[in-house]
Amino acid sequence: MTTANQNAAPAWGRGIENQRRANLGDGTYRNPVMGGDYPDPTVLRVGDRYYLTYSSFESSPGIVLWRSENLVDWEPVGPTCPEPWGSVFAIDLVEHAGRYYMYIPFMPTSWSRVDAPTIAVMWADDIEGEWHGPIDLGLRGYIDPGHAVGEDGERYLFLNGVDRVRLTDDGLATVGDVEHVYDGWHYPEDWVVEAYSLEGPKHVMRDGWHYLVSAVGGTAGPATGHMVIVARSRSIDGPWENMPTNPLLRCTDPAQPWWSRGHGTLLEGPGGQWYVIYHAYENGHAGLGRQILLEPVDWTEDGWPVARGGGLTAPLPLPGGGSEQRPHGVALSDDFAAPAWGWRWTFDQPGADETARADFTGEGLVLAGKGEGPASASPMTVRAPDRSYRVQVGVELLGSTGADGGAGDPGAPETTAGLLLFFNHRLFLGLELAEGRLQAWTGGTPTWAGQPLPEGTRALELALEKREHIVQMYYRVPGQAEWTHYPLTLECSGYHANTANDLVSLRPAVFAAGPGSARITDFRYRAL
């Protein structure tokens, strides 16, 4: 159990560093409404406010809740699950009879409590308050739950495939067997897609119709693969009629600005206008991950949805109207006065108790070492929302430099720390400080030569500057005014899912490796 506000974001007065504001302040907005890697969004309306969460994967704490009043300007509430059972895939956030539920797929990891895909549920009486669970529903081998209530008042979960199982009245257990209920819509054979992959079924009611909004075509791969399809029925039991104009959304040409448009949710927005919220990769910037897009939807006279965003190149009317420029995004810079798990910092490949490595009680963050280098150190990462940005941080090596406490043993592991642009443990770049030496990494491997430092150097300020796909690296001794350019320029356009077969993003990261620890201070992120 945890309180959603536990690690809530600080007041907006700290400033906004995302230069690509969604709300333009003139009564319009542009996509993405959440820049950076926030895949599989699920949104729930509660009164005049909307709540969103997304796949948090191996983040611990995980399942971060966000809120908005207009579907465009989002602020974090905080993580709701202190110890996820595994990697968190696509969630469904719902309300039923005044209680809030999250139906959560947990996937196996090296540290997980599950050995097969498992669906669990958490619940709360106050969506921003204490969440209870998880409770195992015993659904092995399934992902992408979608909650539904039938015309008979019974509760159900739709699953990838699309299969379905009935829930108990309290929504905390299943009743009976899983059954197959829908075969999906099949696109033409000559379309270029990754795989059929019928998944992400979301249920919505409108004018007495049950609508199923699903995804097919695979999540990454070809730009024209992922898509959103729609079917409807007068009964929760079907039969399901596919929309004649399927798909609702799809990238039809790799020249378009947004690729792999899929995993959509239909909902009514402010003022009664309907929308579809979904994720997509940005053309030429897949390293930013699956970003959240919002598109207005109209309904035909015969009751089918039509997406009205086109190629998403032009601004769209702000949901609810008005022209107020509201704060958007979060301040990614951090003085480490207090933890900010989930919405700012997440560990890569963490253990269930990974946050115990981080001590915020003194000056800056003291991070205990792990592994033997950046790849095995479970770096702390932040989601970058911008194509171009600069990050910098102070790094000081603490404790011993060798396992026996002495620097002179060449066989002992070193304590190192540094600043990275990190995709995953196989693909990253950046700078690693060891005593008296600075090492650059690229492509997940150390470069052929390091940069010698004055003997005994154990503290540096490090900076990485990413302009589109070109990365420059800098360092300086604390207190100095001038930065020294590390004599190597890197290119990172290939750091994305289709290269590394991993559905994450390229993220600024700090790490500490080896037997000692490192002090991390004054992390700064600035869009360029």
ChimeraX attribute file (.defattr): number of C-alpha atoms within 10 A of each C-alpha:
attribute: neighborCount
match mode: 1-to-1
recipient: residues
	/A:1	15
	/A:2	16
	/A:3	21
	/A:4	24
	/A:5	16
	/A:6	18
	/A:7	21
	/A:8	21
	/A:9	18
	/A:10	13
	/A:11	9
	/A:12	13
	/A:13	8
	/A:14	11
	/A:15	14
	/A:16	17
	/A:17	21
	/A:18	22
	/A:19	16
	/A:20	19
	/A:21	23
	/A:22	26
	/A:23	25
	/A:24	17
	/A:25	14
	/A:26	14
	/A:27	17
	/A:28	19
	/A:29	23
	/A:30	21
	/A:31	23
	/A:32	22
	/A:33	22
	/A:34	24
	/A:35	24
	/A:36	26
	/A:37	28
	/A:38	23
	/A:39	26
	/A:40	26
	/A:41	23
	/A:42	24
	/A:43	23
	/A:44	19
	/A:45	20
	/A:46	15
	/A:47	7
	/A:48	10
	/A:49	14
	/A:50	18
	/A:51	23
	/A:52	22
	/A:53	25
	/A:54	24
	/A:55	22
	/A:56	26
	/A:57	24
	/A:58	27
	/A:59	30
	/A:60	29
	/A:61	27
	/A:62	25
	/A:63	29
	/A:64	23
	/A:65	24
	/A:66	22
	/A:67	23
	/A:68	17
	/A:69	19
	/A:70	18
	/A:71	23
	/A:72	25
	/A:73	20
	/A:74	22
	/A:75	22
	/A:76	24
	/A:77	24
	/A:78	26
	/A:79	28
	/A:80	28
	/A:81	24
	/A:82	22
	/A:83	19
	/A:84	24
	/A:85	22
	/A:86	27
	/A:87	25
	/A:88	25
	/A:89	23
	/A:90	25
	/A:91	29
	/A:92	28
	/A:93	25
	/A:94	20
	/A:95	17
	/A:96	14
	/A:97	6
	/A:98	9
	/A:99	14
	/A:100	19
	/A:101	22
	/A:102	24
	/A:103	27
	/A:104	29
	/A:105	28
	/A:106	29
	/A:107	25
	/A:108	17
	/A:109	18
	/A:110	12
	/A:111	16
	/A:112	19
	/A:113	14
	/A:114	16
	/A:115	15
	/A:116	16
	/A:117	19
	/A:118	22
	/A:119	26
	/A:120	21
	/A:121	20
	/A:122	21
	/A:123	23
	/A:124	19
	/A:125	14
	/A:126	13
	/A:127	19
	/A:128	19
	/A:129	15
	/A:130	17
	/A:131	23
	/A:132	17
	/A:133	16
	/A:134	20
	/A:135	15
	/A:136	19
	/A:137	18
	/A:138	13
	/A:139	19
	/A:140	16
	/A:141	13
	/A:142	19
	/A:143	25
	/A:144	26
	/A:145	29
	/A:146	29
	/A:147	27
	/A:148	24
	/A:149	18
	/A:150	14
	/A:151	14
	/A:152	8
	/A:153	9
	/A:154	14
	/A:155	21
	/A:156	22
	/A:157	23
	/A:158	27
	/A:159	26
	/A:160	21
	/A:161	20
	/A:162	21
	/A:163	18
	/A:164	22
	/A:165	19
	/A:166	21
	/A:167	20
	/A:168	13
	/A:169	14
	/A:170	11
	/A:171	21
	/A:172	18
	/A:173	16
	/A:174	20
	/A:175	13
	/A:176	9
	/A:177	10
	/A:178	15
	/A:179	13
	/A:180	14
	/A:181	18
	/A:182	21
	/A:183	12
	/A:184	24
	/A:185	20
	/A:186	14
	/A:187	16
	/A:188	7
	/A:189	7
	/A:190	6
	/A:191	11
	/A:192	16
	/A:193	21
	/A:194	18
	/A:195	15
	/A:196	17
	/A:197	16
	/A:198	21
	/A:199	28
	/A:200	29
	/A:201	29
	/A:202	25
	/A:203	22
	/A:204	17
	/A:205	17
	/A:206	10
	/A:207	7
	/A:208	10
	/A:209	16
	/A:210	23
	/A:211	25
	/A:212	28
	/A:213	24
	/A:214	29
	/A:215	27
	/A:216	25
	/A:217	27
	/A:218	20
	/A:219	29
	/A:220	26
	/A:221	19
	/A:222	18
	/A:223	25
	/A:224	23
	/A:225	24
	/A:226	29
	/A:227	28
	/A:228	25
	/A:229	26
	/A:230	28
	/A:231	23
	/A:232	22
	/A:233	17
	/A:234	17
	/A:235	15
	/A:236	22
	/A:237	13
	/A:238	13
	/A:239	13
	/A:240	20
	/A:241	16
	/A:242	20
	/A:243	17
	/A:244	11
	/A:245	11
	/A:246	19
	/A:247	20
	/A:248	22
	/A:249	25
	/A:250	22
	/A:251	21
	/A:252	18
	/A:253	11
	/A:254	13
	/A:255	11
	/A:256	15
	/A:257	16
	/A:258	29
	/A:259	29
	/A:260	30
	/A:261	29
	/A:262	32
	/A:263	30
	/A:264	29
	/A:265	25
	/A:266	24
	/A:267	19
	/A:268	15
	/A:269	21
	/A:270	18
	/A:271	10
	/A:272	10
	/A:273	14
	/A:274	19
	/A:275	25
	/A:276	25
	/A:277	22
	/A:278	26
	/A:279	27
	/A:280	30
	/A:281	26
	/A:282	23
	/A:283	15
	/A:284	16
	/A:285	20
	/A:286	25
	/A:287	28
	/A:288	26
	/A:289	27
	/A:290	33
	/A:291	25
	/A:292	25
	/A:293	26
	/A:294	24
	/A:295	21
	/A:296	23
	/A:297	22
	/A:298	14
	/A:299	12
	/A:300	9
	/A:301	7
	/A:302	6
	/A:303	13
	/A:304	18
	/A:305	21
	/A:306	19
	/A:307	16
	/A:308	16
	/A:309	19
	/A:310	10
	/A:311	12
	/A:312	17
	/A:313	12
	/A:314	11
	/A:315	16
	/A:316	19
	/A:317	16
	/A:318	23
	/A:319	23
	/A:320	15
	/A:321	13
	/A:322	12
	/A:323	15
	/A:324	13
	/A:325	16
	/A:326	14
	/A:327	16
	/A:328	23
	/A:329	24
	/A:330	21
	/A:331	20
	/A:332	23
	/A:333	20
	/A:334	19
	/A:335	16
	/A:336	19
	/A:337	14
	/A:338	13
	/A:339	19
	/A:340	19
	/A:341	24
	/A:342	26
	/A:343	26
	/A:344	21
	/A:345	22
	/A:346	26
	/A:347	23
	/A:348	23
	/A:349	23
	/A:350	22
	/A:351	19
	/A:352	19
	/A:353	12
	/A:354	17
	/A:355	18
	/A:356	10
	/A:357	14
	/A:358	17
	/A:359	17
	/A:360	15
	/A:361	11
	/A:362	10
	/A:363	14
	/A:364	20
	/A:365	23
	/A:366	23
	/A:367	26
	/A:368	22
	/A:369	26
	/A:370	22
	/A:371	15
	/A:372	16
	/A:373	21
	/A:374	33
	/A:375	21
	/A:376	17
	/A:377	24
	/A:378	25
	/A:379	31
	/A:380	25
	/A:381	24
	/A:382	26
	/A:383	22
	/A:384	24
	/A:385	25
	/A:386	20
	/A:387	20
	/A:388	17
	/A:389	21
	/A:390	18
	/A:391	22
	/A:392	24
	/A:393	23
	/A:394	24
	/A:395	30
	/A:396	23
	/A:397	26
	/A:398	20
	/A:399	12
	/A:400	17
	/A:401	24
	/A:402	19
	/A:403	16
	/A:404	12
	/A:405	14
	/A:406	12
	/A:407	17
	/A:408	10
	/A:409	13
	/A:410	9
	/A:411	9
	/A:412	16
	/A:413	20
	/A:414	24
	/A:415	29
	/A:416	32
	/A:417	34
	/A:418	31
	/A:419	32
	/A:420	30
	/A:421	28
	/A:422	28
	/A:423	28
	/A:424	23
	/A:425	15
	/A:426	13
	/A:427	21
	/A:428	23
	/A:429	28
	/A:430	28
	/A:431	26
	/A:432	25
	/A:433	27
	/A:434	23
	/A:435	21
	/A:436	14
	/A:437	17
	/A:438	21
	/A:439	19
	/A:440	23
	/A:441	21
	/A:442	17
	/A:443	18
	/A:444	17
	/A:445	14
	/A:446	16
	/A:447	13
	/A:448	8
	/A:449	10
	/A:450	17
	/A:451	12
	/A:452	13
	/A:453	15
	/A:454	9
	/A:455	9
	/A:456	11
	/A:457	17
	/A:458	21
	/A:459	22
	/A:460	19
	/A:461	24
	/A:462	26
	/A:463	28
	/A:464	25
	/A:465	21
	/A:466	22
	/A:467	16
	/A:468	16
	/A:469	17
	/A:470	13
	/A:471	20
	/A:472	18
	/A:473	26
	/A:474	19
	/A:475	20
	/A:476	17
	/A:477	17
	/A:478	13
	/A:479	8
	/A:480	8
	/A:481	8
	/A:482	10
	/A:483	14
	/A:484	13
	/A:485	14
	/A:486	18
	/A:487	11
	/A:488	11
	/A:489	10
	/A:490	16
	/A:491	16
	/A:492	19
	/A:493	15
	/A:494	16
	/A:495	25
	/A:496	23
	/A:497	21
	/A:498	14
	/A:499	12
	/A:500	14
	/A:501	10
	/A:502	12
	/A:503	18
	/A:504	25
	/A:505	25
	/A:506	28
	/A:507	23
	/A:508	26
	/A:509	27
	/A:510	30
	/A:511	28
	/A:512	35
	/A:513	28
	/A:514	25
	/A:515	23
	/A:516	23
	/A:517	25
	/A:518	27
	/A:519	22
	/A:520	26
	/A:521	20
	/A:522	18
	/A:523	22
	/A:524	17
	/A:525	23
	/A:526	18
	/A:527	19
	/A:528	15
